[in-house]
């Protein structure tokens, strides 16, 4: 999973490597059940013997969030 993380912050990358280093990216639910820790593209997580749906939320920090803030500032200026 860590190959999908985008950050320029080396500390954030180290944290995400530790948190997601053992998680496999898989495409189907059948693939999901074959791994101890895995995540599908539609956010189904298999971990510690249970499968859970993860609600995809807006970014609360990081590059994607900073982009959201700058778009909001621009839209306020153009009104």
C-alpha positions as CSV (number, residue, x, y, z in Angstrom):
1,X,0.0,0.0,0.0
2,X,2.8,2.4,0.7
3,X,3.4,2.9,-3.0
4,X,0.1,4.8,-3.2
5,X,1.1,7.3,-0.6
6,X,2.2,10.8,-1.8
7,X,4.1,13.0,0.6
8,X,7.2,15.1,0.7
9,X,7.5,14.7,4.5
10,X,10.0,12.0,5.4
11,X,8.5,11.6,8.9
12,X,5.0,11.1,7.4
13,X,6.3,8.6,4.9
14,X,8.1,6.7,7.7
15,X,4.9,6.6,9.7
16,X,2.8,5.4,6.8
17,X,5.5,2.7,5.9
18,X,5.2,1.4,9.4
19,X,1.3,1.5,9.5
20,X,0.7,0.2,6.0
21,X,3.8,-1.8,5.3
22,X,2.1,-5.2,5.7
23,X,-1.1,-4.3,3.8
24,X,-1.6,-5.7,0.3
25,X,-3.5,-3.9,-2.4
26,X,-6.0,-6.3,-4.0
27,X,-8.7,-6.0,-6.6
28,X,-11.4,-8.5,-5.6
29,X,-13.0,-9.6,-2.4
30,X,-11.8,-13.2,-3.1
31,X,-8.2,-11.8,-3.2
32,X,-9.0,-9.9,0.0
33,X,-9.7,-13.1,1.9
34,X,-6.5,-14.7,0.8
35,X,-4.3,-12.3,2.7
36,X,-3.9,-11.6,6.4
37,X,-3.9,-7.8,5.8
38,X,-5.3,-6.4,2.5
39,X,-7.3,-3.5,1.1
40,X,-9.5,-3.3,-2.0
41,X,-9.8,-0.2,-4.2
42,X,-13.4,0.3,-2.9
43,X,-12.0,0.4,0.7
44,X,-12.8,-3.1,2.0
45,X,-10.2,-4.0,4.6
46,X,-9.2,-7.5,5.8
47,X,-7.2,-7.4,9.0
48,X,-6.9,-9.6,12.1
49,X,-9.5,-12.0,10.8
50,X,-12.3,-9.6,10.1
51,X,-13.4,-7.7,7.0
52,X,-14.5,-4.1,7.3
53,X,-15.8,-1.4,5.0
54,X,-13.9,1.9,5.4
55,X,-15.7,5.1,4.6
56,X,-13.6,7.2,2.3
57,X,-13.4,10.7,3.8
58,X,-12.0,14.0,2.6
59,X,-8.3,14.4,3.4
60,X,-7.9,16.2,6.7
61,X,-4.1,16.8,6.3
62,X,-1.4,16.6,3.7
63,X,-1.0,17.6,0.1
64,X,-4.6,16.8,-1.0
65,X,-6.0,18.9,1.9
66,X,-3.7,21.9,1.1
67,X,-5.1,21.8,-2.5
68,X,-8.6,21.9,-1.2
69,X,-7.9,24.9,1.0
70,X,-6.3,26.9,-1.9
71,X,-9.3,26.1,-4.1
72,X,-11.6,27.4,-1.4
73,X,-9.6,30.6,-1.1
74,X,-9.7,31.2,-4.8
75,X,-13.4,30.6,-5.0
76,X,-14.0,33.1,-2.2
77,X,-11.9,35.7,-4.1
78,X,-13.7,35.2,-7.3
79,X,-17.2,35.7,-5.9
